[in-house]
Amino acid sequence: MTNNDQAAKETIINVVKEMIQEETDISSLTVRQIADRAGVGIGLINYYFKSKNNLVSSVVGEMMAVMASEYFRQESSSDLDPAAKLKTMLKEMYAFGQKYEKYVNYLITHTLLEGDMGASLMLIPKLKDIFPSKNEFELRTISLQILLPIQVTSLNPGSFRLYSGVDLRDVSQRDKFIDTLVDNVLAADPL
């Protein structure tokens, strides 16, 4: 990839980030709008990303990964135990998800339908601290046991409220849900 190609790709990504931060309605977001704002042709977006879905999912995923890595840097000096650090990270990521709900729901739907398990990899460093004797496969399985319920419930918090009585839009109830979920998975000493 030439420097011009890389610069064009970065411009496209930055434009989508800006549109997300401006809370542009995802359902009305078009490749043409992105291309016009980035000053590139539609074909270039399709060449790099294949579809609007892939582009938006990639950008939201990158934003969440950056947030997670910033969290890891900040919390490295924290005195919290590893389980509390994991819970705090999940709560912060859920708050991000609520702020950009339409985009994160779009990302979750896209990743679940595509079978992308990459998001669960963000939890592995924390799980290694909690379960130092577990192998990679075991840690990945535990990560899915924690992340999938969070992803599924965030897609339709209204249905989850009817099912559980927990209002995920209420921070204290959402935090209690995350604490309970993590505690249950960790107490079961999965695998």
C-alpha positions in Angstrom: 0.0 0.0 0.0 1.5 3.3 -1.0 1.6 6.3 1.3 -1.2 7.9 -0.7 -3.4 4.8 -0.3 -2.7 4.7 3.4 -3.4 8.4 3.8 -6.7 8.0 1.9 -7.7 5.0 4.0 -6.9 6.9 7.2 -8.9 9.9 6.0 -11.9 7.7 5.4 -11.6 6.2 8.9 -11.2 9.6 10.5 -14.3 10.9 8.7 -16.4 8.0 10.0 -15.1 8.6 13.5 -16.1 12.3 13.2 -19.5 11.3 12.0 -20.0 8.9 14.9 -18.9 11.5 17.4 -21.4 14.0 15.8 -23.9 11.2 16.4 -24.9 11.0 12.7 -27.8 8.6 12.3 -26.3 5.3 11.2 -29.4 4.4 9.2 -29.1 7.4 7.0 -25.3 7.3 6.7 -24.3 6.5 3.1 -21.0 5.6 1.4 -21.6 8.6 -0.8 -21.7 10.9 2.3 -18.5 9.4 3.6 -16.8 9.7 0.3 -17.8 13.3 -0.3 -16.7 14.3 3.2 -13.4 12.4 2.8 -12.8 13.8 -0.6 -12.4 10.3 -2.2 -14.3 8.3 -4.7 -17.0 5.7 -3.6 -15.0 3.0 -5.3 -12.0 3.6 -2.9 -14.2 3.0 0.1 -15.6 -0.2 -1.5 -12.0 -1.3 -2.4 -10.7 -0.9 1.2 -13.7 -1.9 3.2 -16.0 -3.9 0.8 -19.2 -2.3 2.4 -20.5 0.4 4.7 -21.1 -2.3 7.3 -17.5 -3.4 7.3 -16.3 0.2 7.5 -18.5 1.3 10.3 -17.9 -1.9 12.3 -14.2 -1.5 11.8 -14.2 2.1 13.1 -16.4 1.4 16.1 -14.3 -1.6 17.0 -11.2 0.4 16.7 -12.7 3.2 18.9 -13.5 0.5 21.6 -10.1 -1.1 21.3 -8.4 2.3 21.8 -10.7 2.9 24.8 -9.8 -0.5 26.3 -6.0 0.1 25.8 -6.3 3.5 27.4 -8.1 1.9 30.3 -5.4 -0.7 30.7 -2.7 2.0 30.8 -4.6 4.0 33.4 -5.5 1.1 35.6 -2.1 -0.5 35.7 -1.3 1.5 38.8 -4.6 0.8 40.4 -4.8 -1.1 43.7 -7.9 -3.0 42.7 -7.9 -6.7 42.5 -8.0 -8.3 39.0 -11.7 -9.1 39.1 -12.6 -5.6 40.2 -10.4 -4.2 37.3 -12.3 -6.5 34.9 -15.7 -5.3 36.2 -14.6 -1.6 36.0 -13.4 -2.1 32.4 -16.7 -3.7 31.4 -18.7 -1.0 33.0 -16.8 1.7 31.2 -17.2 -0.1 27.9 -20.9 -0.4 28.5 -21.1 3.3 29.2 -19.4 3.9 25.9 -21.9 1.6 24.3 -24.8 3.5 25.7 -23.4 6.8 24.5 -23.0 5.5 21.0 -25.8 2.9 21.2 -26.8 2.8 17.6 -23.3 2.3 16.4 -22.3 -0.2 19.1 -25.5 -2.2 18.4 -24.6 -2.1 14.7 -21.1 -3.4 15.6 -22.5 -6.1 17.9 -25.0 -7.3 15.3 -22.4 -7.3 12.5 -19.8 -9.2 14.6 -22.3 -11.7 15.9 -23.6 -12.4 12.4 -20.1 -12.6 10.9 -18.9 -14.8 13.8 -16.2 -12.3 14.8 -14.9 -13.3 18.2 -12.3 -10.6 18.3 -14.0 -8.4 20.9 -13.6 -11.2 23.5 -9.8 -11.0 23.1 -9.9 -7.6 25.0 -10.7 -9.5 28.2 -7.9 -12.0 28.0 -5.2 -9.9 29.7 -7.6 -9.3 32.7 -8.5 -13.0 32.8 -4.9 -14.0 32.8 -4.5 -12.0 36.0 -7.4 -13.8 37.5 -6.7 -17.3 36.2 -2.9 -17.5 35.8 -2.9 -21.3 35.4 -5.6 -21.3 32.6 -4.5 -22.0 29.0 -5.4 -19.7 26.1 -8.4 -21.8 25.0 -9.8 -21.8 28.6 -9.4 -18.0 28.9 -11.1 -17.4 25.5 -14.0 -19.6 26.6 -14.3 -17.7 29.9 -14.2 -14.4 28.0 -17.1 -15.5 25.8 -19.1 -16.5 28.8 -18.8 -13.0 30.1 -19.0 -11.0 26.9 -21.8 -12.7 25.0 -24.5 -12.0 27.7 -23.4 -8.4 27.7 -23.6 -8.1 24.0 -26.9 -9.8 23.7 -28.6 -7.9 26.5 -27.3 -4.6 25.1 -29.0 -5.2 21.8 -32.4 -5.1 23.4 -32.4 -3.7 26.9 -36.2 -3.5 26.9 -36.6 -7.2 26.4 -33.9 -7.9 29.1 -35.8 -5.6 31.5 -39.0 -7.7 30.9 -37.0 -10.9 31.4 -35.0 -9.9 34.5 -36.4 -6.7 35.9 -33.0 -5.0 35.4 -33.0 -1.7 33.6 -29.7 -1.5 31.8 -30.2 2.2 31.1 -30.0 2.8 34.9 -26.3 2.9 35.8 -26.6 1.3 39.2 -28.7 -1.6 37.9 -26.4 -2.1 35.0 -23.4 -2.1 37.3 -25.1 -4.7 39.5 -25.8 -6.8 36.4 -22.2 -6.7 35.4 -21.0 -7.5 38.9 -23.3 -10.4 39.2 -22.5 -11.8 35.8 -18.7 -11.6 36.4 -19.0 -13.0 39.9 -21.1 -15.9 38.7 -18.7 -16.8 35.9 -15.6 -16.4 38.1 -17.1 -18.3 41.1 -18.0 -21.3 38.8 -14.2 -21.5 38.0 -15.2 -22.4 34.5 -13.4 -25.2 32.8 
